[in-house]
Amino acid sequence: MTQQRTRRLGSFFITDKAFYKQVLLIFVPVLLQSLINSGVNLMDNIMVGTLGEASISAVSLANQFYGLYNIIVMGFAASGMVLSSQYFGAGDLRAVRRCFDFVLQMVIVAGFLFGVVTFLFPAPIMRLYTTDQDVILHGVGYLKITAFVYVVHGIAMALQHLIRSVGDAKLGLYVSIASFVVNIGANWVFIFGKLGAPAMGAAGAALGTLIARVVEFVFAIIYIHKHEKSVNYRPVGLLRLPSKALFKEFIRLGLPIIISDTLLALAFNVNAIILGHMGKEVTAAYAIVMNIDRIATLAIFGLSSCASVILGQTVGRGAFEEAKRQGWTFLVISVVVGIVGGIIVWFIGVDAVVWLKYNITDETFGIMRSMMHASAFIVLFQSIQSSLGKGVLRGAGDSVFLMYADVLFQWVASLPLGALTGLVLHWDPAYVLIALKIDNFIKAIWLIYRMSGNKWIHQAKKIEHTADEPD
């Protein structure tokens, strides 16, 4: 009876211990990396939070624009991860290296453009998010320094994701540890004017971030050159355009991911614009809630990344039935992770804010409390749709479908509903937050339905390499 039950479970879910070992080898380093990164963000928020609500709002809103670049880079990296993980599963290491080259080329160009725009137009950027002149003034100083962060951070971030696609998750963890130590130390010095440095306030947080990102960049380059052996990547192909065959595969499987993640980044910015125009109290409360939310939902990001890599490698070697079982297995895991994350946000989030002693008014604290409880409700659906959308289906190459899902539910449902409830009907900020996140609920159900069919697996086509192509 037990063997029969095991066989029945094995037809829908993965029961092989080797699979779960592979999951842990990727998931645990990514989780620890995410925990450290969230710790950095939280410490930034706490240090800036001692300067008052204007500084909290300024840094939060300025980082929305910086976050636009981050998500675009993650879109580039995710498109490269889909192809490189599948080619790695197929044993084509040369194609993997060409994927690395092309992603880094896109990241460098985008970083340069963002840096120029940020340095030349910091005030207009801040005015997109708020009309509060005090917030704009603090934000301009922050953005002027942030302009120099884009390229170095983009390269380091892309390399971490690309190396993870071949099963090596250690680089991201090591880089995050170094960044954590450097960023906190630099923030302490430049925000508060320690060790003879000037007290720069919010701008000091930007300078601390710049120093930490440069350290990340140097650390990533040294690791790739000295320690990475799975792909043996060398940047000799950065000055060479990608082959037509590889470019076509990026257009087919990768471009929809870039479009999807870019629209996601824009949606996050529109979220911030809507909440920013509801007042600096709402903006400050939302910034605090998102910091707690990120810590409580770290496992969601780790699970999504892990699912994308494993499904990509499985599809790459042509094991489609195994990929389907892996998909259902990740769905079950995502439900468990979502329930745990929601419980943490609901029962611990507000107490954590009290313990961290943010310098906020009672009105802002009340808004934060209600938004925290709304966020806890959203987490379960966020876990399901992220694990399936950014993980299972993305790794399997179903990027066009996911692009349509993101465009439809974010831009037709979430954002119009959020603008209506927040700026026209003036609902309670907690209900506005639910309206802005309504796509999580819809996509969770739709993606489960998608996975129940047979159209979500798309294998990357084999690349024919030329004799003059660098190895």
Residue pairs with C-beta under 8 A, 6 or more apart in sequence:
6 15
9 15
10 325
11 325
12 325
12 328
13 325
13 328
13 329
13 332
14 20
14 322
14 325
14 326
14 329
19 310
19 326
19 329
22 167
22 310
23 306
23 310
25 167
25 169
26 164
26 167
26 169
26 305
26 306
26 309
26 310
27 299
27 302
27 303
27 306
28 169
28 302
29 169
29 170
29 172
29 173
30 164
30 169
30 172
30 173
30 301
30 302
30 305
30 306
31 298
31 299
31 302
32 173
32 176
33 160
33 169
33 172
33 173
33 175
33 176
34 298
34 301
34 302
35 295
35 298
36 173
36 176
36 177
36 179
36 180
37 176
37 179
37 180
38 291
38 294
38 295
38 298
39 180
39 295
40 176
40 179
40 180
40 183
40 184
40 212
41 291
41 294
42 291
42 295
42 356
43 183
43 184
43 187
44 59
44 183
44 187
44 205
44 208
44 209
45 56
45 59
45 287
45 288
45 291
46 356
46 358
47 187
47 188
47 191
47 192
47 205
48 55
48 56
48 59
48 191
48 202
48 205
49 55
49 56
49 288
49 356
49 358
49 359
49 360
50 359
51 191
51 201
51 202
51 359
52 359
53 280
53 281
53 284
53 359
53 360
53 361
53 364
54 132
54 134
54 135
54 138
54 280
55 138
55 201
55 202
56 283
56 284
56 287
56 288
56 358
56 360
57 130
57 132
57 135
57 276
57 280
57 283
57 284
57 287
58 126
58 135
58 136
58 137
58 138
58 139
58 142
58 202
59 138
59 139
59 142
59 202
59 205
59 287
60 272
60 283
60 284
60 286
60 287
61 126
61 129
61 130
61 135
61 139
61 272
61 276
61 283
62 125
62 126
62 139
62 142
62 143
62 146
62 206
64 129
64 268
64 269
64 272
65 118
65 125
65 128
65 129
65 143
65 269
66 118
66 143
66 146
66 149
66 150
67 265
67 268
67 269
68 114
68 265
68 266
68 268
68 269
69 110
69 111
69 114
69 150
69 154
69 265
70 153
70 157
70 265
71 261
71 262
71 264
71 265
71 268
72 110
72 258
72 261
72 262
72 265
73 107
73 110
73 111
73 154
73 157
73 158
74 157
74 161
74 261
75 257
75 258
75 259
75 260
75 261
75 262
75 264
75 265
76 103
76 106
76 107
76 110
76 158
76 258
77 103
77 107
77 157
77 158
77 161
77 162
78 161
78 257
78 261
78 308
78 390
78 394
79 103
79 250
79 253
79 254
79 255
79 257
79 258
79 399
80 99
80 100
80 102
80 103
80 158
80 161
80 162
80 165
80 254
81 161
81 162
81 164
81 165
81 308
81 309
81 312
81 395
82 253
82 254
82 257
82 308
82 312
82 394
82 395
82 397
82 399
82 460
83 95
83 99
83 246
83 249
83 250
83 253
83 254
83 460
84 95
84 96
84 99
84 100
84 162
84 165
84 166
84 312
85 165
85 166
85 308
85 309
85 312
85 313
85 316
85 395
86 312
86 313
86 315
86 316
86 397
86 459
86 460
87 93
87 95
87 96
87 99
87 316
87 460
87 463
88 96
88 165
88 166
88 167
88 230
88 231
88 312
88 313
88 316
89 312
89 313
89 314
89 315
89 316
89 317
90 316
90 317
90 318
90 460
90 462
92 462
92 463
93 231
93 232
94 463
94 465
94 469
94 471
95 246
95 463
95 465
96 165
96 166
96 231
97 231
97 232
97 233
97 234
97 237
97 471
98 237
98 242
98 243
98 246
98 463
98 469
99 162
99 246
100 159
100 162
100 231
100 233
100 237
101 235
101 237
101 238
101 240
101 242
102 242
102 246
102 247
102 250
103 158
103 162
104 155
104 158
104 159
104 235
104 238
105 238
107 151
107 154
107 155
107 157
107 158
108 151
108 154
108 155
110 150
110 154
111 150
111 151
111 152
111 153
111 154
111 155
112 150
112 151
114 147
114 150
115 147
115 148
115 149
115 150
115 151
116 147
117 125
118 125
118 143
118 144
118 146
118 147
118 150
119 143
119 144
119 147
119 148
122 139
122 140
122 143
122 144
122 147
123 136
123 140
125 139
125 143
126 135
126 136
126 139
126 140
126 143
127 136
128 269
128 273
129 139
129 269
129 272
129 273
129 276
130 136
130 139
130 276
130 277
130 280
130 283
131 277
132 280
135 280
135 283
138 201
138 202
138 203
139 202
141 200
141 201
141 202
141 203
141 206
142 202
142 203
142 205
142 206
143 206
144 203
144 206
145 203
145 206
145 207
145 209
145 210
146 206
146 209
146 210
148 210
149 206
149 209
149 210
149 213
152 213
152 214
152 216
152 217
153 213
153 216
153 217
155 217
155 220
156 175
156 213
156 216
156 217
156 219
156 220
159 171
159 220
159 221
159 224
160 171
160 172
160 175
160 220
161 172
161 305
163 169
163 171
163 172
163 224
163 228
163 230
163 231
164 171
164 172
164 305
164 309
165 309
165 312
166 230
166 231
167 230
167 309
167 313
168 228
168 230
171 220
171 223
171 224
171 228
174 219
174 223
175 216
175 219
175 220
175 223
178 215
178 216
178 219
179 212
179 213
179 215
179 216
182 211
182 212
182 215
183 208
183 209
183 211
183 212
184 208
185 208
186 207
186 208
186 211
186 212
187 204
187 205
187 208
188 194
189 195
189 197
189 204
189 208
190 197
190 198
190 200
190 203
190 204
190 205
190 207
190 208
191 199
191 200
191 201
191 202
191 204
191 205
191 208
192 199
192 204
193 199
193 200
193 204
200 207
224 233
225 234
236 470
237 470
240 470
242 250
243 463
243 465
243 466
243 469
245 461
245 463
245 464
246 463
248 461
249 460
249 461
249 463
253 397
253 399
253 458
253 460
254 399
255 399
256 399
256 400
256 402
256 403
257 394
257 399
257 402
257 403
259 403
260 399
260 402
260 403
260 406
260 407
263 406
263 407
263 410
263 411
264 406
264 410
267 410
267 411
267 414
267 415
270 415
270 418
270 419
271 415
271 418
271 436
272 283
272 286
274 415
274 418
274 419
274 422
274 423
274 432
274 436
275 282
275 283
275 286
275 422
275 429
275 432
275 436
276 282
276 283
277 422
277 423
278 422
278 423
278 429
278 432
281 361
281 363
281 364
281 367
282 367
282 429
284 360
284 364
284 368
285 360
285 364
285 365
285 367
285 368
285 371
285 429
286 371
286 429
286 433
288 353
288 358
288 360
288 368
289 349
289 368
289 371
289 372
289 375
289 433
292 345
292 349
292 352
292 353
292 372
292 375
293 345
293 349
293 375
293 379
296 341
296 344
296 345
296 348
296 349
296 379
297 341
297 345
297 379
297 382
297 383
299 337
299 340
299 341
300 334
300 337
300 338
300 341
300 379
300 382
300 383
300 386
300 387
301 386
303 330
303 333
303 334
303 337
303 383
303 386
303 387
303 391
304 386
304 387
304 389
304 390
304 391
305 390
305 391
306 391
307 326
307 327
307 330
307 387
307 391
307 392
307 395
308 390
308 391
308 392
308 394
308 395
309 395
310 326
310 395
311 323
311 326
311 327
311 330
311 391
311 392
311 394
311 395
311 396
312 395
312 396
312 397
314 322
314 323
314 326
315 323
315 395
315 396
315 397
315 457
315 458
315 459
316 459
316 460
318 459
320 457
323 396
323 457
324 451
324 457
326 392
327 388
327 392
327 393
327 396
327 451
328 451
330 387
330 388
330 391
330 392
331 384
331 387
331 388
331 392
331 448
331 451
333 387
334 383
334 384
334 386
334 387
334 388
335 380
335 383
335 384
337 383
337 387
338 379
338 380
338 381
338 382
338 383
338 384
339 380
341 379
341 380
341 383
342 376
342 377
342 379
342 380
343 376
345 372
345 375
345 376
345 379
346 372
346 373
346 376
349 372
349 375
349 376
350 368
350 369
350 372
353 365
353 368
353 372
360 368
367 429
367 430
370 428
370 429
370 430
371 429
371 430
371 433
373 430
374 430
374 431
374 433
374 434
375 433
377 434
378 433
378 434
378 437
378 440
378 441
381 440
381 441
381 443
381 444
382 437
382 440
384 444
384 447
384 448
385 439
385 440
385 443
385 444
385 447
388 444
388 447
388 448
388 450
388 451
389 402
389 405
389 406
389 443
389 447
392 451
393 401
393 402
393 447
393 450
393 451
393 456
394 402
396 456
396 457
396 458
397 457
397 458
397 459
397 460
398 450
398 455
398 456
398 457
398 458
399 458
401 450
401 455
401 456
405 443
405 446
405 447
406 439
406 443
409 438
409 439
409 442
409 443
409 446
410 439
413 438
413 439
413 442
414 435
414 436
414 437
414 438
414 439
415 436
417 435
417 436
417 438
418 432
418 435
418 436
420 435
421 427
421 431
421 432
421 435
422 429
422 432
422 435
422 436
427 435
450 456
